[in-house]
Amino acid sequence: MEINIEIEIIYVKPDNDIIHHNLFFEKNKTLNDLIDYLIKTSIFSVDFLSKKSYGCFGKKIERDYIINDKDRIEIFDDLKMTPNEKRKFNFKKN
């Protein structure tokens, strides 16, 4: 694997504890490739990642998203709206 980019992986657990990984990854690969890598290297399990949604800097991304240098890939539980949408929703309620 040719290492060309540095990325950040973040998962905020329901108790607000944060799992954070910085890693180097191959350039021009998709989120799906990253998920396979995270499973293969035992950073996360297949069961854990199969039930999650993903984002990059607060915007929801799909599995065909191309990972870029300095991306922050966010792992979400049961995503009904993106973090940015939730902030807007909460702001409008107040």
Buried (B, 14 or more C-beta within 10 A) or exposed (E): EEEEBEBBBBBBEEEEEEEEBEBEBBEEBBBBBBBBBBBEEEBBEEEEBEEBBBBBEEEBBEEEBEBEEEBBBBBBEEBEEBBEBEEEEEEEEE
